[in-house]
């Protein structure tokens, strides 16, 4: 780079995995970068950008930042609804073939290349994109990986070689309750069933396992690692991450952090980055419910359930006698749609009396509502942190990736609720809902309130996440000068 470009404003290229959770996280990070006076180009797939355009105000919102722009590339998949969890490998393989060459051209000889008017001076990419290591090296800019899953979930990825060496993986036999002894800092509380779902394969050479092992090899090659967490929640795991080599930045909870910075540096409210149209009628319904009387139920943007599982959860909710707000996302029932005449009359009547069902909800607003007293969740990391930040106890019903780990941690480490993984029985659902909302409420609620205070403190001026974000932005500026 010539001197003029070398001393220009740093230009961060932000490249998320094109799914609801990672895009949501990285858009919040991008806005924090804008507030920190960095130039930002956000690379979305065409499909994701179209969904954001139709379901949110994200484009008009970011128009307020003259130092921000969107750039889109194809993902190679047919135009349809966002993928479910069982299609993630297909998405990654398609991006490897279609998106990677386009991204490479864009930052090497294209509009963000070294000889362009505004070259990228730093790449912030999802940790799953191992190919970005070589691209960043080729153009001579620093790479910072942002793993939008939980640190504890990612640490289990990084322990795979030790598990293989100790012959604890692949699993021998079918006992998922067998304890694991080769997970550093996790030895006393992790069972086979608490590892990410892809550990249940029979062969190390499984395609998704190869992707994870590739990520393990490339993460230490980055200049830095960003995590959407805060030291007070994840101090042990964050300390382990620091042993990898790259500088570690724990800057979460990002949704709370952004709200905090906006309150002091801009006159903008927080904004939704949803890929589905939010049904805000549920807020008016919540307004009519007693304080902490409602359990919120959502399995996120990728998880699916069978019709049988739907009915077991529904009966469990109704039989508990607790009020409930339930997100039944379009496409969340595997293989079919449940017609109105298939719903038993007793469920329909009970739901009309004390339940409310929507296709998609403004989740941050819902979890912050005084009517919410609990959350039955798939334990996606964004959802888990949003619940932590609002002091809402949880019931974990994990689906895949890091969610099995998060569900174990919320019950055994953070003591913020119950782990319901690998079961879907109406009696268990009923009992756990009663436990979280009534019988064990005084056990979980004080702990949840304490953690919520720590979360808010971490993103306030002088807090651990506040300082980590300042350090991250300053380091990106320093990297620019060294480029």
N, C-alpha and C positions, 0 to 999 in steps of 0.2 A: 504493500500500500504506500501511496505517496504521503507526504507530510500533511497535506490538507485533509485527506481522508483519515489519517491516523489520529488526528486530534479533533475529529468531528464527534458529534453526539453518538454514543454507543447505539448499535442497532441490533436488538435481540430478535432472532427468528424463532418463533414458538411453534412447535410441531407436535400436536397431540395425537394419540390413538383415536380414530374417529368413532367414538362411542360416547353416550351421554355423560357418564361419570368423568372420564378424562377430559373431555371438551369443557365441561362445566368448571372443573378445577383450573384448567389452564387459561380459560377466559378470565377467571378471577385474578390469576397471577398476572396475566397480560395487562389488566386494568391497574393493578398495583404498580407494575412497571411504568405505565403511562403517568400515574401520579408521581412516580419517582423521576420523571423527565427523561426516560429512555425512549428511543424510537423502537416500535414493535411492529413486526409483520407476523400475522397469525395465519398459519397454513391449515386450511380445512379441506376436506374432500368436497367435491361438488354436491354430493348427496347431503352431507351434514349441513352445509351452508344453506341449501334449499329448505331443510327442515327448520333450521333456526330462523330463517327469514319468514316462514309461514306461522311459526308458533311463538315467537318472541320479538322483543324490540331491540335485539342485540345490534343490528346494523345501525339503526338511528342513534342508539346510545353511544356507540364508539365513534360516531361522526363528531362527537364533541371533543374528541382527542385528535388534534392535528398531527400528532406524532404516531398515529396508529393506522394500519391498513390491513385488510383481509387479502389473502391470496388463495386461490382454490386449485386443486389438482384432482384428477379422477382416481377412484379406488379400484376400477376394473370390474366391479360387481354390477349385476342388472339393477335397474332402478326399481326398488320396492321399499317396503318398510324397513326401519333399522333392524339389524340382525339380532337374533336371540343368542343366548349363551352358547348353544351347541354349534353355532356358525362362526365362532371367533377364529378358529384355525383357518377356515376358508377365507375370511377377511385378511388375515395376516399374509397368507400365501398369495392372494391377489395383489396386495400392496407391494409385496416383494417384487413381483413381476412387472406391474403397471406403474405404481406410484414412485418407486425408488428411482428409476431412470429419469423421470420427469423432475423429481426433487433435486437429483444430482445436477442436471443441466441448469436448473434454476439458480443454484448457488455457485456453480462453477463458471459458466459462460453466459448465463441468462440475466434476468432483471435484478437479481440479488448477488451476482458474482463479484469478485474482487475488482473488476474494472468498470462496474456499473456506477451510477450516480450515488446510490445509497447502498453500498455493499453490507451484507450481514457481517457483524463483528463478533457475534456469539450465537450459538445454536442451543436452544433449550428444547430437548426432545423427550418424548415418552421413553422410558427405560426399555421397552420391548423392541424399539427400533435399533437393533444392533448395527445395522448397515450405516448408521449415521457416523459412527466412529471414523471410518475410512474417509467419508466425505468431508468431515470437519478437518481431518488431517491434511487432505488434499488441498484445501483452500487456506489452510493455516489459521483457522479460527478456533477458539476454545469451545468445547462441548460440555454442557451441563445436562445431566439426565434428571428428569422429574419422574419419579415412580409414584403414580397416583394411587397405588394400592397401599395397604398399611405397612409400616416398617416391620411389624412382627410377621406379617404374611410374607414379605419379601425375604426376611431372614431365613424362613424355611426353604425358600428356593436356593439360597446360597449355601445351605447345609446339605444339599443333595449329595455332593461328593463324599462328605463324611458319612452319611447314611449308607451309601453304596459300599464304602470301605468297611464299615462295621457290619455289613450284610443285613442291615435293617430295611433296606430297600433294594429291589422290589420286595413287597411283602410276601412272606411265606405263610400259606394258609389264609383263612378267612376271618381271623379274629381281629376285628377293627378296634377292640378295646385294649389290645396289647400296648404296653407303655413303650416309649422311645427313650433311649439313653444317649443318643449322639447329637442332640440338638442343644447347642451351647446356650445356657441361661434358660432353657425350657425343659430340662430333663425331668423335672419332678411333676409336671402337670400336663404333658402332651401325650395323647394316644394316637394310634394310626388314624382314627377317624377325624382327628383334629387337624390333620395336614390338608392342604389344598386338594380339591377333588381329583386333580390329574395324577396324584400319587397312587391312585387305586388301579393304575394300569399294571399289566403283567410284565411288560418289557421296557427296559430303559430306552430302547430305540423308538418308542412311541413318538409320533410327529410333534405333538404338543410339548412333550418332555424335551425334545431336541431344541425347540424354541426357547424354553426356559433355561436350559444349560448354556445356550448361546448368549442369552442375556446375562447369566452369571459371569461368563468370561469377559464380557465387554463393559459391564458397569465400572469396574476398577480403572478403566482406561479414560474415564471422563475427568474433567477438571473439578467437577463438583456434583453433588447429589442433593436434590431438593425433596423434602418430604412434607406432606400435608398433615402435620401433627404438631404437638407441642411437648417440650421437654418434660413437663410435669406429668404427662400421661405416659410417655414412651421413653423415659430417660435411659433405661437399661438397653433397649434395642437400638436407640440412636447412638449410644456409646459403642455398641458392637459395630454399627455401620461405619463409625469413624476409624475402625481398624482396617478398612478396605483400602484406604489411601486418599481418595478424593475428599475435598472439604465438604462437610455436611451442613445443610441448612434446614432446620425444622421451623417452618414459618406458618403453621396452621393454628387453629382451624381457619382455612382460607376464607370461608364465607363470613366468618365473624371478623376476621382481620380486615377484609375489604370494607365491611360496614363501619368499623372503627376508624379507618383512615379517611373514608368518605365523609364521616361526620366532622372531621377536623380540617380537611383540606379541600373539600368541594361541597357543592350544594345538591349533589345527586343522591337519590335514594338507591338502595341495592336493587338489582334487576334480575329477572329470571333468564336462564339460558336453556330453557326446556326444549326438547325435541318433540314434545307432545303438547297439545293445547290444554292448558290448565283449566279445570272447572272450579272456579272460585266460589261457587254457591255453597261449597262445604264450609266456608268460613262463617257465613251467615248461620248455617246450622249449628256450628260449634258455639257461636255466640249465645245460643239458647240453652246450652248444656251447663250443668254445675261444674265448678272448678275441679280439675283433675279427675273427671268422671269417665273420660272417653279413652279407649285404646285405639291407636292409629295402626292400621294394617297396610303394609305395602311390601311387595317383593321386588321393587326397583324396575329398571329399564330393560333388563336382559333375561331375568329368571323366568322360568315357566313352571306350571304345575299341571297335573292331570285333573280330569273331572272328579275323580275319586278324592284326590287331595283337596280340591276346592270344597267339596261337600264336607269332608272331615273338619276342615278349618271353620267352615260356616256353622256347622252344628256345635263345634266347641265354643265359638264366640256366642252363639245364641244361648246355649246351655249355661254359660257362665253368668248370665244375667247382666253383664256389663255393657254399657253403651259402646258402639264401635263406629269408626269411620274407616272405610275399606276402599283402597284403590284396586280396581280390577282393570288393569291395563289392557287395551286391545292387543290381542295376540299372546296374552300371558297364559291362556289355557291351551296346552299342547294338543295340536291336531284338530281342534274343533272349536265351535262356539256353543256356549250354553244358552239354549233358548229359554224364554220366559216360562213356557209351559213345562220345562224340565225341573224347575225349582219347586221343591216340596212346599205345600201350603203353609206348614208351620214355620218354615224359614222365612218365607215371604212376609208373613204377618208379623213375626218378631222383628224383622229388619225394618219394616215400616214403623214399628213402635219405637225402637231404640237404636236403629242403625242408619247409616247413610253410605251409599256406594257411588263412587265417581270413577270415570275412566282415567283421570290423571289429576293430581292435586298440587297446589303450590306448597311443596313440602316444607321448606324453611319456615314459611308463615304458619303452617299447620303445627309443626313441632314447637313453635314459640307461642302458640295460643294457650291461654290459661286453662282451657277445657281439657287439654291433653294430659293424661296421667301415665301413659305407657305406650310402647311402640313394639309391635310384632313385625320384625324386619328380617330381610335377607342378609343383613350385615354387610352390605356393600360399604366401602370405606367412607364415602361421602355421607351416606345415611347415618352410619355409626357416629361420625364426628358431629353431624348436625344434631343428633340426639344428645350426645355428650354435652355440647355447648348450651343446650337448653335445659339440662338437668332432667331428662326424661328416661326412666328405667326402661330396659329392653328385654324382649324375648327374641333370641336369635334362631332363625330357621334358614341356615345358609344354603346356597346353591352351588357356587363354584369359585375358582381362583382363590383369593385370600379370605373368602367369607367364612370358611370352616375355622380358620385360625382366629379371626376376629370374634366369632361366636364363643369360642373357648375362653378367649381373653376377657370378654365382657363379664363372664360368669366367674372365672377362677382367679383372674389377676386384678381386674378393675372393680369387681364386685358390684356391677351395675345392672345385673339382671340374670336371666336364665338362658341356658343353652338347650335348644330343642332339636338339634341336628339329627338327621337320619330317622326321624319318626314323624308321622302325620296321623295322629289318632285323636278323635274328638274328645276322649276322656283326658288325655294329656294336655291338649289345647285348653280345654276348660279349666283344668287345675292350674296350669301356668298363668293363664289370664287372671284367675282369682288371686294367685299368689302375688303377682306383680301389682295388681290394682288394689288389692284389699288385704289379704292375710299377711303378706310380708312387706307391705308398703313401707312401714317404718324402718325396715332393714335396708331397703334399696334407696328410698327417697333422700335421706340425709347424705348418703355417699354420692348420689347423683348431683345433688345441689352443691356439694363441696367441689366436685370435679368441674361443674359448670363455672363456678367462681374462678377456679384456676385457669380454665380455658379463656375466659374474658380477660383475666389479668395478664395472660401471656401475650395478648395482642394489643394491650394498652401501652402507652409510652413507657419505656423502661422495662417492659416485659420480655421474656425470653424470645418469643416469636417476633416481636416488634424489632428487637435488636438484630435477630438473625436475618430479617428481610432487609434492614438497612445495610448489613454487612454484604448480603448477596448483591444488592444494587451497586454498592461501592466496589465490590470485587469485579463486577461486569465492567464498570468504568475503568478499573485498573487493567483488566485484561485487554481492553481496547487500546490503551496506551502502549502495551507491550507487543501488540500484534505487528 
